[in-house]
Amino acid sequence: MSYTSDEEIEAISRALLARTLPKAEWTHSAHFAAAVWMLARHGEAALRETRAAIFAYNEATGTPNTDKSGYHETITAASLAMAKAYRRDHPGAPMFEQVNGLLAGPCGRSDWVFAYWSRERLFTVEARRGWVPPDLQPLPA
């Protein structure tokens, strides 16, 4: 997926917040679009706001937030950290270019987190409920 305007990023994010985004459109790229938008809008509060938005969206679309499905704190926090680092390295770039840049790199793969976490560590209840640091290598600073 490649975005062509900040309006696309805004529309995805607003639909997420309104819980009207079709479930089929809550894709890997949409997660990063929302991450960049949340960082642009909420700064240091982005994790809190993203957590609340995803929790509510999941409930509205029939995805239970349990110890085995739904919201995953470590993956969300890691995605925001990667988006924050990309935004820091590309200041002033439009949001859609930031999202496209993220998706053109390692974060474009849905399995990108496994460069940093083992499956055994990432898929624990502890990691789903709260932040668990990577066990393979640290996230880029």
N, C-alpha and C positions, 0 to 999 in steps of 0.2 A: 504494500500500500504506500502510495506517495501522495502527500498533501500539497495543495497548490495555494492555500490561503489561510490566514489566521482565523477567518470566519469558519472554516471547516473545523478547526481545533475547538473554537468556541462552541459551535453547534453540538459537537460530540459531548463536550464537558457539561454544557447546560442540559442536554438530554439525560446524561448520567444523573445529574443533580435532581432533575424533575422525575426521574425514574421512568422516562418514556423512551429511552434508547432501546431499539429492538435487541433482544438477547443475541441474535446472530451478528449484530454489529459491535458487540462488546468483545472485540478481538485483541490480540496481542498489540497491534499498532494503536488501537483505541486506548488501551491502558497507558501507553507512553504519551499519547496526545493529552489525555487527562492529567498525567503527571506533570507535563510541562506547563499546562494551563494552571493547575493548582499551585505550582511554584511561582508562576508569574503573578497570580492573584493573591496568594496567601503567604508567600515567603516561608518563614520559619514555622508557621502554623499549617503548612501543606500536608504533613503527615496526618495530623488530627483531622483536618477537613476531608482528606482523601479516604481515611478509614471510615468516617461517618457516611460519606457518600457511597462507598462500595457496600458497606453493611446494609444500608437502606435499599440500595439498588438490588442487591441479592435477594433480600426479603420480598421486594416487590415483584421480582421475576421468578420466584419459586426456587431459588437456590438457597438451601439452608446454610447458615453460618454455624458450622459445628467443628468439632475437633478433627474431622476428616474431609470437610468440604467448605466451599465458600471463601470468605475473607482469609487471607494469609498475611500476617503482619510482617514477617521477615522479607517475603518477596516484595510486598508493597514498599517497605522502607528501603530496600535495596534498589528498586526501580526508581524511586524518588532520588536516592543518592546519585545514581548514574545520570539521571536527568539534570540534577543540580550541578554536577561536575561539568556536564556538557554545556549547560547554559553559562557557567562561569568562564569556560574556555571560548565561548562564542557570544560575548556580550553584544547586545544590540541587534543580533540576528532575529528576524521574525520568528514567532513560535513555530510556524509550519516548517521553516528551514531547520530549526533545532530538532523537531521531531523526526524529520526526514534524515538528518544527520545521525541521530541516535539509531534509527532503524537501518541505516546503511552500514553500521558497524556491528560489533558483536551482539549488541542488544537487539538487533533485528531478528535474531534466532530465539525462538521460544525457550530453548534450553540453555540460554546464556548463563543462567544462575549456577549451572553445574560446573562452571569454571572456578567457582568460589566456594560452593557448598557441595558436600557429598549428599546423595539422595537420602542416606540414612539420617543425616543431621537435619536436612531441610524439611523432611516430611515427618517431623516429630510434632507432637501436640505443643510442646514448648515453642517451637519455631512458628507454628501457626498462630499461637496466641500472643507472642511477644517477640522482640528482637533477639535473634541468636546470631552472634558473629560468625563469619565464614570460617570453615575449618580447613579449606584447601589453600587459599591465598586471600590476602586482604583485598577489599574493593579498592579501585584506584582512588587516590586522594584528590 
